[in-house]
Amino acid sequence: MGVGERIGYAQVPIEAHGPTTHRNALVALGVEPDRVYVDEGQFATNRARPGLREAMAARQAGDTLVGARPDRLARARASAIMSTAS
């Protein structure tokens, strides 16, 4: 893995059309398909997001975390700070 890669994350609700659209959007934004992490069927109040944890663990200095929908990365600033501190 090189420095400066894009790591993609998508949170897909149960009622959504599935992760394919989100994956395709991330790939279109320059994320390699094997660098896309997804949480499916997660609710906004559920803080257990293994896909986001994996995405954060996969990043290296210089990498960029790309969200299919940035509002899904963190609903509140405090949540985003806690996620990046892990």
PDB file of N, CA, C and O in Angstrom:
ATOM      1  N   MET A   1       0.828  -1.181   0.000  1.00  0.00           N
ATOM      2  CA  MET A   1       0.000   0.000   0.000  1.00  0.00           C
ATOM      3  C   MET A   1       0.872   1.244   0.000  1.00  0.00           C
ATOM      4  O   MET A   1       1.810   1.366   0.787  1.00  0.00           O
ATOM      5  N   GLY A   2       0.551   2.140  -0.875  1.00  0.00           N
ATOM      6  CA  GLY A   2       1.326   3.354  -0.971  1.00  0.00           C
ATOM      7  C   GLY A   2       0.712   4.491  -0.191  1.00  0.00           C
ATOM      8  O   GLY A   2      -0.437   4.427   0.244  1.00  0.00           O
ATOM      9  N   VAL A   3       1.504   5.534  -0.024  1.00  0.00           N
ATOM     10  CA  VAL A   3       1.039   6.731   0.663  1.00  0.00           C
ATOM     11  C   VAL A   3       0.164   7.528  -0.295  1.00  0.00           C
ATOM     12  O   VAL A   3       0.439   7.588  -1.493  1.00  0.00           O
ATOM     13  N   GLY A   4      -0.866   8.125   0.225  1.00  0.00           N
ATOM     14  CA  GLY A   4      -1.728   8.971  -0.579  1.00  0.00           C
ATOM     15  C   GLY A   4      -2.861   8.249  -1.267  1.00  0.00           C
ATOM     16  O   GLY A   4      -3.386   8.742  -2.265  1.00  0.00           O
ATOM     17  N   GLU A   5      -3.247   7.108  -0.768  1.00  0.00           N
ATOM     18  CA  GLU A   5      -4.366   6.369  -1.339  1.00  0.00           C
ATOM     19  C   GLU A   5      -5.690   6.910  -0.822  1.00  0.00           C
ATOM     20  O   GLU A   5      -5.745   7.603   0.194  1.00  0.00           O
ATOM     21  N   ARG A   6      -6.748   6.581  -1.541  1.00  0.00           N
ATOM     22  CA  ARG A   6      -8.096   6.926  -1.090  1.00  0.00           C
ATOM     23  C   ARG A   6      -8.725   5.669  -0.491  1.00  0.00           C
ATOM     24  O   ARG A   6      -8.674   4.585  -1.072  1.00  0.00           O
ATOM     25  N   ILE A   7      -9.311   5.848   0.674  1.00  0.00           N
ATOM     26  CA  ILE A   7     -10.004   4.761   1.358  1.00  0.00           C
ATOM     27  C   ILE A   7     -11.467   5.149   1.417  1.00  0.00           C
ATOM     28  O   ILE A   7     -11.805   6.231   1.897  1.00  0.00           O
ATOM     29  N   GLY A   8     -12.339   4.274   0.932  1.00  0.00           N
ATOM     30  CA  GLY A   8     -13.753   4.596   0.857  1.00  0.00           C
ATOM     31  C   GLY A   8     -14.561   3.962   1.971  1.00  0.00           C
ATOM     32  O   GLY A   8     -14.267   2.859   2.430  1.00  0.00           O
ATOM     33  N   TYR A   9     -15.585   4.684   2.395  1.00  0.00           N
ATOM     34  CA  TYR A   9     -16.509   4.175   3.415  1.00  0.00           C
ATOM     35  C   TYR A   9     -17.933   4.517   3.035  1.00  0.00           C
ATOM     36  O   TYR A   9     -18.227   5.632   2.604  1.00  0.00           O
ATOM     37  N   ALA A  10     -18.817   3.538   3.199  1.00  0.00           N
ATOM     38  CA  ALA A  10     -20.245   3.755   2.953  1.00  0.00           C
ATOM     39  C   ALA A  10     -21.045   3.106   4.073  1.00  0.00           C
ATOM     40  O   ALA A  10     -20.764   1.982   4.489  1.00  0.00           O
ATOM     41  N   GLN A  11     -22.034   3.826   4.546  1.00  0.00           N
ATOM     42  CA  GLN A  11     -22.989   3.291   5.515  1.00  0.00           C
ATOM     43  C   GLN A  11     -24.316   3.201   4.778  1.00  0.00           C
ATOM     44  O   GLN A  11     -24.874   4.213   4.353  1.00  0.00           O
ATOM     45  N   VAL A  12     -24.810   1.986   4.632  1.00  0.00           N
ATOM     46  CA  VAL A  12     -26.003   1.735   3.826  1.00  0.00           C
ATOM     47  C   VAL A  12     -27.141   1.302   4.740  1.00  0.00           C
ATOM     48  O   VAL A  12     -27.049   0.241   5.358  1.00  0.00           O
ATOM     49  N   PRO A  13     -28.216   2.090   4.846  1.00  0.00           N
ATOM     50  CA  PRO A  13     -29.352   1.703   5.681  1.00  0.00           C
ATOM     51  C   PRO A  13     -30.071   0.469   5.138  1.00  0.00           C
ATOM     52  O   PRO A  13     -29.939   0.131   3.962  1.00  0.00           O
ATOM     53  N   ILE A  14     -30.820  -0.187   5.994  1.00  0.00           N
ATOM     54  CA  ILE A  14     -31.547  -1.394   5.614  1.00  0.00           C
ATOM     55  C   ILE A  14     -32.477  -1.135   4.439  1.00  0.00           C
ATOM     56  O   ILE A  14     -32.568  -1.955   3.525  1.00  0.00           O
ATOM     57  N   GLU A  15     -33.161  -0.012   4.456  1.00  0.00           N
ATOM     58  CA  GLU A  15     -34.158   0.260   3.428  1.00  0.00           C
ATOM     59  C   GLU A  15     -33.552   0.756   2.113  1.00  0.00           C
ATOM     60  O   GLU A  15     -34.277   1.002   1.150  1.00  0.00           O
ATOM     61  N   ALA A  16     -32.241   0.903   2.071  1.00  0.00           N
ATOM     62  CA  ALA A  16     -31.588   1.398   0.851  1.00  0.00           C
ATOM     63  C   ALA A  16     -31.532   0.299  -0.207  1.00  0.00           C
ATOM     64  O   ALA A  16     -31.876  -0.855   0.044  1.00  0.00           O
ATOM     65  N   HIS A  17     -31.103   0.682  -1.355  1.00  0.00           N
ATOM     66  CA  HIS A  17     -31.031  -0.195  -2.513  1.00  0.00           C
ATOM     67  C   HIS A  17     -29.821  -1.112  -2.490  1.00  0.00           C
ATOM     68  O   HIS A  17     -29.577  -1.808  -3.476  1.00  0.00           O
ATOM     69  N   GLY A  18     -29.068  -1.141  -1.432  1.00  0.00           N
ATOM     70  CA  GLY A  18     -27.901  -2.000  -1.316  1.00  0.00           C
ATOM     71  C   GLY A  18     -26.605  -1.235  -1.510  1.00  0.00           C
ATOM     72  O   GLY A  18     -26.617  -0.061  -1.881  1.00  0.00           O
ATOM     73  N   PRO A  19     -25.494  -1.900  -1.261  1.00  0.00           N
ATOM     74  CA  PRO A  19     -24.205  -1.213  -1.273  1.00  0.00           C
ATOM     75  C   PRO A  19     -23.620  -0.958  -2.663  1.00  0.00           C
ATOM     76  O   PRO A  19     -22.669  -0.188  -2.787  1.00  0.00           O
ATOM     77  N   THR A  20     -24.160  -1.580  -3.700  1.00  0.00           N
ATOM     78  CA  THR A  20     -23.563  -1.469  -5.025  1.00  0.00           C
ATOM     79  C   THR A  20     -23.463  -0.026  -5.509  1.00  0.00           C
ATOM     80  O   THR A  20     -22.419   0.383  -6.016  1.00  0.00           O
ATOM     81  N   THR A  21     -24.521   0.738  -5.360  1.00  0.00           N
ATOM     82  CA  THR A  21     -24.511   2.136  -5.801  1.00  0.00           C
ATOM     83  C   THR A  21     -23.451   2.932  -5.048  1.00  0.00           C
ATOM     84  O   THR A  21     -22.744   3.749  -5.638  1.00  0.00           O
ATOM     85  N   HIS A  22     -23.344   2.691  -3.752  1.00  0.00           N
ATOM     86  CA  HIS A  22     -22.365   3.403  -2.936  1.00  0.00           C
ATOM     87  C   HIS A  22     -20.942   3.006  -3.332  1.00  0.00           C
ATOM     88  O   HIS A  22     -20.064   3.860  -3.454  1.00  0.00           O
ATOM     89  N   ARG A  23     -20.721   1.710  -3.531  1.00  0.00           N
ATOM     90  CA  ARG A  23     -19.398   1.230  -3.965  1.00  0.00           C
ATOM     91  C   ARG A  23     -19.019   1.863  -5.300  1.00  0.00           C
ATOM     92  O   ARG A  23     -17.896   2.340  -5.469  1.00  0.00           O
ATOM     93  N   ASN A  24     -19.953   1.867  -6.245  1.00  0.00           N
ATOM     94  CA  ASN A  24     -19.685   2.450  -7.564  1.00  0.00           C
ATOM     95  C   ASN A  24     -19.356   3.933  -7.463  1.00  0.00           C
ATOM     96  O   ASN A  24     -18.478   4.426  -8.171  1.00  0.00           O
ATOM     97  N   ALA A  25     -20.056   4.644  -6.589  1.00  0.00           N
ATOM     98  CA  ALA A  25     -19.788   6.071  -6.402  1.00  0.00           C
ATOM     99  C   ALA A  25     -18.378   6.292  -5.859  1.00  0.00           C
ATOM    100  O   ALA A  25     -17.680   7.210  -6.290  1.00  0.00           O
ATOM    101  N   LEU A  26     -17.964   5.457  -4.921  1.00  0.00           N
ATOM    102  CA  LEU A  26     -16.625   5.592  -4.351  1.00  0.00           C
ATOM    103  C   LEU A  26     -15.549   5.269  -5.384  1.00  0.00           C
ATOM    104  O   LEU A  26     -14.527   5.952  -5.452  1.00  0.00           O
ATOM    105  N   VAL A  27     -15.774   4.240  -6.182  1.00  0.00           N
ATOM    106  CA  VAL A  27     -14.826   3.888  -7.241  1.00  0.00           C
ATOM    107  C   VAL A  27     -14.727   5.041  -8.245  1.00  0.00           C
ATOM    108  O   VAL A  27     -13.637   5.359  -8.722  1.00  0.00           O
ATOM    109  N   ALA A  28     -15.860   5.662  -8.563  1.00  0.00           N
ATOM    110  CA  ALA A  28     -15.862   6.810  -9.480  1.00  0.00           C
ATOM    111  C   ALA A  28     -15.076   7.988  -8.901  1.00  0.00           C
ATOM    112  O   ALA A  28     -14.576   8.830  -9.647  1.00  0.00           O
ATOM    113  N   LEU A  29     -14.967   8.046  -7.574  1.00  0.00           N
ATOM    114  CA  LEU A  29     -14.207   9.111  -6.908  1.00  0.00           C
ATOM    115  C   LEU A  29     -12.725   8.759  -6.759  1.00  0.00           C
ATOM    116  O   LEU A  29     -11.966   9.498  -6.132  1.00  0.00           O
ATOM    117  N   GLY A  30     -12.320   7.630  -7.337  1.00  0.00           N
ATOM    118  CA  GLY A  30     -10.911   7.262  -7.327  1.00  0.00           C
ATOM    119  C   GLY A  30     -10.491   6.274  -6.265  1.00  0.00           C
ATOM    120  O   GLY A  30      -9.294   6.081  -6.053  1.00  0.00           O
ATOM    121  N   VAL A  31     -11.445   5.634  -5.583  1.00  0.00           N
ATOM    122  CA  VAL A  31     -11.126   4.631  -4.573  1.00  0.00           C
ATOM    123  C   VAL A  31     -11.006   3.275  -5.264  1.00  0.00           C
ATOM    124  O   VAL A  31     -11.882   2.890  -6.038  1.00  0.00           O
ATOM    125  N   GLU A  32      -9.928   2.555  -4.985  1.00  0.00           N
ATOM    126  CA  GLU A  32      -9.771   1.203  -5.524  1.00  0.00           C
ATOM    127  C   GLU A  32     -10.841   0.304  -4.896  1.00  0.00           C
ATOM    128  O   GLU A  32     -11.120   0.425  -3.704  1.00  0.00           O
ATOM    129  N   PRO A  33     -11.442  -0.594  -5.679  1.00  0.00           N
ATOM    130  CA  PRO A  33     -12.532  -1.437  -5.152  1.00  0.00           C
ATOM    131  C   PRO A  33     -12.171  -2.210  -3.880  1.00  0.00           C
ATOM    132  O   PRO A  33     -13.032  -2.416  -3.024  1.00  0.00           O
ATOM    133  N   ASP A  34     -10.922  -2.637  -3.746  1.00  0.00           N
ATOM    134  CA  ASP A  34     -10.531  -3.386  -2.550  1.00  0.00           C
ATOM    135  C   ASP A  34     -10.261  -2.487  -1.351  1.00  0.00           C
ATOM    136  O   ASP A  34      -9.907  -2.973  -0.277  1.00  0.00           O
ATOM    137  N   ARG A  35     -10.426  -1.183  -1.528  1.00  0.00           N
ATOM    138  CA  ARG A  35     -10.227  -0.222  -0.440  1.00  0.00           C
ATOM    139  C   ARG A  35     -11.544   0.403  -0.001  1.00  0.00           C
ATOM    140  O   ARG A  35     -11.554   1.444   0.656  1.00  0.00           O
ATOM    141  N   VAL A  36     -12.659  -0.235  -0.365  1.00  0.00           N
ATOM    142  CA  VAL A  36     -13.989   0.235   0.019  1.00  0.00           C
ATOM    143  C   VAL A  36     -14.483  -0.597   1.207  1.00  0.00           C
ATOM    144  O   VAL A  36     -14.459  -1.827   1.166  1.00  0.00           O
ATOM    145  N   TYR A  37     -14.923   0.078   2.245  1.00  0.00           N
ATOM    146  CA  TYR A  37     -15.441  -0.570   3.450  1.00  0.00           C
ATOM    147  C   TYR A  37     -16.893  -0.134   3.623  1.00  0.00           C
ATOM    148  O   TYR A  37     -17.231   1.036   3.447  1.00  0.00           O
ATOM    149  N   VAL A  38     -17.746  -1.105   3.975  1.00  0.00           N
ATOM    150  CA  VAL A  38     -19.189  -0.837   4.024  1.00  0.00           C
ATOM    151  C   VAL A  38     -19.784  -1.368   5.319  1.00  0.00           C
ATOM    152  O   VAL A  38     -19.435  -2.453   5.784  1.00  0.00           O
ATOM    153  N   ASP A  39     -20.690  -0.581   5.891  1.00  0.00           N
ATOM    154  CA  ASP A  39     -21.558  -1.041   6.974  1.00  0.00           C
ATOM    155  C   ASP A  39     -22.961  -1.063   6.406  1.00  0.00           C
ATOM    156  O   ASP A  39     -23.463  -0.038   5.945  1.00  0.00           O
ATOM    157  N   GLU A  40     -23.597  -2.221   6.434  1.00  0.00           N
ATOM    158  CA  GLU A  40     -24.963  -2.345   5.921  1.00  0.00           C
ATOM    159  C   GLU A  40     -25.940  -2.499   7.075  1.00  0.00           C
ATOM    160  O   GLU A  40     -25.654  -3.155   8.077  1.00  0.00           O
ATOM    161  N   GLY A  41     -27.105  -1.876   6.907  1.00  0.00           N
ATOM    162  CA  GLY A  41     -28.167  -2.017   7.895  1.00  0.00           C
ATOM    163  C   GLY A  41     -27.862  -1.375   9.219  1.00  0.00           C
ATOM    164  O   GLY A  41     -28.385  -1.798  10.249  1.00  0.00           O
ATOM    165  N   GLN A  42     -27.022  -0.360   9.213  1.00  0.00           N
ATOM    166  CA  GLN A  42     -26.670   0.326  10.450  1.00  0.00           C
ATOM    167  C   GLN A  42     -27.625   1.487  10.683  1.00  0.00           C
ATOM    168  O   GLN A  42     -28.007   2.183   9.742  1.00  0.00           O
ATOM    169  N   PHE A  43     -28.003   1.690  11.915  1.00  0.00           N
ATOM    170  CA  PHE A  43     -28.858   2.806  12.280  1.00  0.00           C
ATOM    171  C   PHE A  43     -27.998   3.967  12.763  1.00  0.00           C
ATOM    172  O   PHE A  43     -26.888   3.757  13.252  1.00  0.00           O
ATOM    173  N   ALA A  44     -28.496   5.168  12.629  1.00  0.00           N
ATOM    174  CA  ALA A  44     -27.742   6.367  13.010  1.00  0.00           C
ATOM    175  C   ALA A  44     -27.333   6.344  14.479  1.00  0.00           C
ATOM    176  O   ALA A  44     -26.296   6.901  14.838  1.00  0.00           O
ATOM    177  N   THR A  45     -28.127   5.712  15.324  1.00  0.00           N
ATOM    178  CA  THR A  45     -27.811   5.696  16.751  1.00  0.00           C
ATOM    179  C   THR A  45     -26.843   4.578  17.125  1.00  0.00           C
ATOM    180  O   THR A  45     -26.347   4.545  18.251  1.00  0.00           O
ATOM    181  N   ASN A  46     -26.570   3.674  16.208  1.00  0.00           N
ATOM    182  CA  ASN A  46     -25.668   2.558  16.480  1.00  0.00           C
ATOM    183  C   ASN A  46     -24.231   3.006  16.236  1.00  0.00           C
ATOM    184  O   ASN A  46     -23.853   3.313  15.106  1.00  0.00           O
ATOM    185  N   ARG A  47     -23.449   3.039  17.277  1.00  0.00           N
ATOM    186  CA  ARG A  47     -22.062   3.473  17.144  1.00  0.00           C
ATOM    187  C   ARG A  47     -21.131   2.327  16.759  1.00  0.00           C
ATOM    188  O   ARG A  47     -19.967   2.572  16.441  1.00  0.00           O
ATOM    189  N   ALA A  48     -21.603   1.096  16.776  1.00  0.00           N
ATOM    190  CA  ALA A  48     -20.783  -0.052  16.393  1.00  0.00           C
ATOM    191  C   ALA A  48     -20.760  -0.149  14.871  1.00  0.00           C
ATOM    192  O   ALA A  48     -21.673  -0.710  14.264  1.00  0.00           O
ATOM    193  N   ARG A  49     -19.733   0.391  14.271  1.00  0.00           N
ATOM    194  CA  ARG A  49     -19.617   0.384  12.816  1.00  0.00           C
ATOM    195  C   ARG A  49     -18.299  -0.281  12.431  1.00  0.00           C
ATOM    196  O   ARG A  49     -17.287   0.401  12.274  1.00  0.00           O
ATOM    197  N   PRO A  50     -18.300  -1.604  12.279  1.00  0.00           N
ATOM    198  CA  PRO A  50     -17.056  -2.313  11.978  1.00  0.00           C
ATOM    199  C   PRO A  50     -16.422  -1.883  10.662  1.00  0.00           C
ATOM    200  O   PRO A  50     -15.196  -1.851  10.554  1.00  0.00           O
ATOM    201  N   GLY A  51     -17.231  -1.552   9.662  1.00  0.00           N
ATOM    202  CA  GLY A  51     -16.679  -1.105   8.388  1.00  0.00           C
ATOM    203  C   GLY A  51     -15.883   0.181   8.537  1.00  0.00           C
ATOM    204  O   GLY A  51     -14.812   0.323   7.945  1.00  0.00           O
ATOM    205  N   LEU A  52     -16.400   1.118   9.325  1.00  0.00           N
ATOM    206  CA  LEU A  52     -15.686   2.374   9.561  1.00  0.00           C
ATOM    207  C   LEU A  52     -14.419   2.116  10.362  1.00  0.00           C
ATOM    208  O   LEU A  52     -13.379   2.716  10.092  1.00  0.00           O
ATOM    209  N   ARG A  53     -14.501   1.231  11.341  1.00  0.00           N
ATOM    210  CA  ARG A  53     -13.305   0.877  12.124  1.00  0.00           C
ATOM    211  C   ARG A  53     -12.228   0.302  11.214  1.00  0.00           C
ATOM    212  O   ARG A  53     -11.055   0.655  11.335  1.00  0.00           O
ATOM    213  N   GLU A  54     -12.627  -0.592  10.293  1.00  0.00           N
ATOM    214  CA  GLU A  54     -11.677  -1.203   9.364  1.00  0.00           C
ATOM    215  C   GLU A  54     -11.077  -0.153   8.431  1.00  0.00           C
ATOM    216  O   GLU A  54      -9.877  -0.174   8.159  1.00  0.00           O
ATOM    217  N   ALA A  55     -11.906   0.759   7.946  1.00  0.00           N
ATOM    218  CA  ALA A  55     -11.415   1.825   7.064  1.00  0.00           C
ATOM    219  C   ALA A  55     -10.395   2.691   7.796  1.00  0.00           C
ATOM    220  O   ALA A  55      -9.357   3.041   7.234  1.00  0.00           O
ATOM    221  N   MET A  56     -10.686   3.035   9.040  1.00  0.00           N
ATOM    222  CA  MET A  56      -9.776   3.873   9.817  1.00  0.00           C
ATOM    223  C   MET A  56      -8.471   3.131  10.103  1.00  0.00           C
ATOM    224  O   MET A  56      -7.398   3.734  10.092  1.00  0.00           O
ATOM    225  N   ALA A  57      -8.559   1.831  10.357  1.00  0.00           N
ATOM    226  CA  ALA A  57      -7.366   1.033  10.638  1.00  0.00           C
ATOM    227  C   ALA A  57      -6.503   0.851   9.384  1.00  0.00           C
ATOM    228  O   ALA A  57      -5.288   0.687   9.487  1.00  0.00           O
ATOM    229  N   ALA A  58      -7.120   0.881   8.214  1.00  0.00           N
ATOM    230  CA  ALA A  58      -6.398   0.668   6.959  1.00  0.00           C
ATOM    231  C   ALA A  58      -5.640   1.901   6.496  1.00  0.00           C
ATOM    232  O   ALA A  58      -4.755   1.798   5.646  1.00  0.00           O
ATOM    233  N   ARG A  59      -5.971   3.055   7.035  1.00  0.00           N
ATOM    234  CA  ARG A  59      -5.349   4.291   6.549  1.00  0.00           C
ATOM    235  C   ARG A  59      -3.924   4.442   7.057  1.00  0.00           C
ATOM    236  O   ARG A  59      -3.555   3.966   8.130  1.00  0.00           O
ATOM    237  N   GLN A  60      -3.154   5.119   6.243  1.00  0.00           N
ATOM    238  CA  GLN A  60      -1.773   5.457   6.577  1.00  0.00           C
ATOM    239  C   GLN A  60      -1.607   6.960   6.395  1.00  0.00           C
ATOM    240  O   GLN A  60      -2.483   7.628   5.846  1.00  0.00           O
ATOM    241  N   ALA A  61      -0.495   7.476   6.850  1.00  0.00           N
ATOM    242  CA  ALA A  61      -0.229   8.907   6.702  1.00  0.00           C
ATOM    243  C   ALA A  61      -0.343   9.295   5.236  1.00  0.00           C
ATOM    244  O   ALA A  61       0.249   8.655   4.367  1.00  0.00           O
ATOM    245  N   GLY A  62      -1.104  10.343   4.970  1.00  0.00           N
ATOM    246  CA  GLY A  62      -1.277  10.835   3.618  1.00  0.00           C
ATOM    247  C   GLY A  62      -2.497  10.290   2.902  1.00  0.00           C
ATOM    248  O   GLY A  62      -2.862  10.798   1.842  1.00  0.00           O
ATOM    249  N   ASP A  63      -3.142   9.263   3.458  1.00  0.00           N
ATOM    250  CA  ASP A  63      -4.345   8.701   2.851  1.00  0.00           C
ATOM    251  C   ASP A  63      -5.530   9.634   3.083  1.00  0.00           C
ATOM    252  O   ASP A  63      -5.527  10.452   4.003  1.00  0.00           O
ATOM    253  N   THR A  64      -6.533   9.494   2.235  1.00  0.00           N
ATOM    254  CA  THR A  64      -7.742  10.293   2.339  1.00  0.00           C
ATOM    255  C   THR A  64      -8.936   9.383   2.526  1.00  0.00           C
ATOM    256  O   THR A  64      -9.130   8.449   1.747  1.00  0.00           O
ATOM    257  N   LEU A  65      -9.737   9.639   3.541  1.00  0.00           N
ATOM    258  CA  LEU A  65     -10.970   8.888   3.751  1.00  0.00           C
ATOM    259  C   LEU A  65     -12.072   9.559   2.945  1.00  0.00           C
ATOM    260  O   LEU A  65     -12.357  10.744   3.121  1.00  0.00           O
ATOM    261  N   VAL A  66     -12.688   8.782   2.054  1.00  0.00           N
ATOM    262  CA  VAL A  66     -13.730   9.292   1.171  1.00  0.00           C
ATOM    263  C   VAL A  66     -15.041   8.621   1.544  1.00  0.00           C
ATOM    264  O   VAL A  66     -15.108   7.395   1.630  1.00  0.00           O
ATOM    265  N   GLY A  67     -16.083   9.413   1.766  1.00  0.00           N
ATOM    266  CA  GLY A  67     -17.389   8.862   2.103  1.00  0.00           C
ATOM    267  C   GLY A  67     -18.330   8.931   0.922  1.00  0.00           C
ATOM    268  O   GLY A  67     -18.373   9.931   0.205  1.00  0.00           O
ATOM    269  N   ALA A  68     -19.096   7.846   0.720  1.00  0.00           N
ATOM    270  CA  ALA A  68     -20.111   7.863  -0.330  1.00  0.00           C
ATOM    271  C   ALA A  68     -21.097   8.975  -0.042  1.00  0.00           C
ATOM    272  O   ALA A  68     -21.559   9.666  -0.949  1.00  0.00           O
ATOM    273  N   ARG A  69     -21.415   9.139   1.233  1.00  0.00           N
ATOM    274  CA  ARG A  69     -22.237  10.259   1.708  1.00  0.00           C
ATOM    275  C   ARG A  69     -21.545  10.769   2.965  1.00  0.00           C
ATOM    276  O   ARG A  69     -21.602  10.120   4.010  1.00  0.00           O
ATOM    277  N   PRO A  70     -20.896  11.917   2.874  1.00  0.00           N
ATOM    278  CA  PRO A  70     -20.139  12.411   4.030  1.00  0.00           C
ATOM    279  C   PRO A  70     -20.941  12.499   5.325  1.00  0.00           C
ATOM    280  O   PRO A  70     -20.371  12.374   6.408  1.00  0.00           O
ATOM    281  N   ASP A  71     -22.264  12.714   5.232  1.00  0.00           N
ATOM    282  CA  ASP A  71     -23.061  12.783   6.452  1.00  0.00           C
ATOM    283  C   ASP A  71     -23.127  11.437   7.151  1.00  0.00           C
ATOM    284  O   ASP A  71     -23.526  11.371   8.313  1.00  0.00           O
ATOM    285  N   ARG A  72     -22.747  10.361   6.473  1.00  0.00           N
ATOM    286  CA  ARG A  72     -22.741   9.036   7.088  1.00  0.00           C
ATOM    287  C   ARG A  72     -21.459   8.758   7.862  1.00  0.00           C
ATOM    288  O   ARG A  72     -21.414   7.829   8.669  1.00  0.00           O
ATOM    289  N   LEU A  73     -20.422   9.549   7.628  1.00  0.00           N
ATOM    290  CA  LEU A  73     -19.179   9.341   8.362  1.00  0.00           C
ATOM    291  C   LEU A  73     -19.374   9.657   9.833  1.00  0.00           C
ATOM    292  O   LEU A  73     -18.933   8.907  10.704  1.00  0.00           O
ATOM    293  N   ALA A  74     -20.031  10.764  10.102  1.00  0.00           N
ATOM    294  CA  ALA A  74     -20.270  11.147  11.489  1.00  0.00           C
ATOM    295  C   ALA A  74     -21.434  12.116  11.531  1.00  0.00           C
ATOM    296  O   ALA A  74     -21.447  13.118  10.815  1.00  0.00           O
ATOM    297  N   ARG A  75     -22.389  11.820  12.354  1.00  0.00           N
ATOM    298  CA  ARG A  75     -23.552  12.696  12.498  1.00  0.00           C
ATOM    299  C   ARG A  75     -23.222  13.938  13.298  1.00  0.00           C
ATOM    300  O   ARG A  75     -23.861  14.978  13.145  1.00  0.00           O
ATOM    301  N   ALA A  76     -22.226  13.822  14.148  1.00  0.00           N
ATOM    302  CA  ALA A  76     -21.837  14.959  14.980  1.00  0.00           C
ATOM    303  C   ALA A  76     -20.323  15.067  14.982  1.00  0.00           C
ATOM    304  O   ALA A  76     -19.622  14.073  14.796  1.00  0.00           O
ATOM    305  N   ARG A  77     -19.833  16.249  15.189  1.00  0.00           N
ATOM    306  CA  ARG A  77     -18.391  16.474  15.193  1.00  0.00           C
ATOM    307  C   ARG A  77     -17.697  15.613  16.247  1.00  0.00           C
ATOM    308  O   ARG A  77     -16.614  15.087  15.991  1.00  0.00           O
ATOM    309  N   ALA A  78     -18.288  15.464  17.402  1.00  0.00           N
ATOM    310  CA  ALA A  78     -17.692  14.645  18.463  1.00  0.00           C
ATOM    311  C   ALA A  78     -17.548  13.204  18.011  1.00  0.00           C
ATOM    312  O   ALA A  78     -16.556  12.554  18.342  1.00  0.00           O
ATOM    313  N   SER A  79     -18.500  12.695  17.273  1.00  0.00           N
ATOM    314  CA  SER A  79     -18.441  11.330  16.773  1.00  0.00           C
ATOM    315  C   SER A  79     -17.275  11.183  15.791  1.00  0.00           C
ATOM    316  O   SER A  79     -16.577  10.169  15.804  1.00  0.00           O
ATOM    317  N   ALA A  80     -17.066  12.182  14.950  1.00  0.00           N
ATOM    318  CA  ALA A  80     -15.974  12.139  13.984  1.00  0.00           C
ATOM    319  C   ALA A  80     -14.628  12.151  14.703  1.00  0.00           C
ATOM    320  O   ALA A  80     -13.710  11.428  14.313  1.00  0.00           O
ATOM    321  N   ILE A  81     -14.507  12.956  15.734  1.00  0.00           N
ATOM    322  CA  ILE A  81     -13.260  13.037  16.487  1.00  0.00           C
ATOM    323  C   ILE A  81     -12.982  11.716  17.173  1.00  0.00           C
ATOM    324  O   ILE A  81     -11.841  11.257  17.182  1.00  0.00           O
ATOM    325  N   MET A  82     -14.008  11.092  17.752  1.00  0.00           N
ATOM    326  CA  MET A  82     -13.821   9.811  18.418  1.00  0.00           C
ATOM    327  C   MET A  82     -13.414   8.751  17.404  1.00  0.00           C
ATOM    328  O   MET A  82     -12.581   7.902  17.718  1.00  0.00           O
ATOM    329  N   SER A  83     -13.965   8.773  16.217  1.00  0.00           N
ATOM    330  CA  SER A  83     -13.639   7.780  15.204  1.00  0.00           C
ATOM    331  C   SER A  83     -12.201   7.924  14.734  1.00  0.00           C
ATOM    332  O   SER A  83     -11.528   6.918  14.511  1.00  0.00           O
ATOM    333  N   THR A  84     -11.717   9.143  14.579  1.00  0.00           N
ATOM    334  CA  THR A  84     -10.362   9.339  14.084  1.00  0.00           C
ATOM    335  C   THR A  84      -9.312   9.109  15.161  1.00  0.00           C
ATOM    336  O   THR A  84      -8.145   8.870  14.854  1.00  0.00           O
ATOM    337  N   ALA A  85      -9.720   9.180  16.410  1.00  0.00           N
ATOM    338  CA  ALA A  85      -8.768   8.977  17.500  1.00  0.00           C
ATOM    339  C   ALA A  85      -8.459   7.508  17.716  1.00  0.00           C
ATOM    340  O   ALA A  85      -7.456   7.184  18.352  1.00  0.00           O
ATOM    341  N   SER A  86      -9.278   6.622  17.213  1.00  0.00           N
ATOM    342  CA  SER A  86      -9.093   5.176  17.417  1.00  0.00           C
ATOM    343  C   SER A  86      -7.884   4.667  16.679  1.00  0.00           C
ATOM    344  O   SER A  86      -7.580   3.476  16.740  1.00  0.00           O
TER     345      SER A  86
END
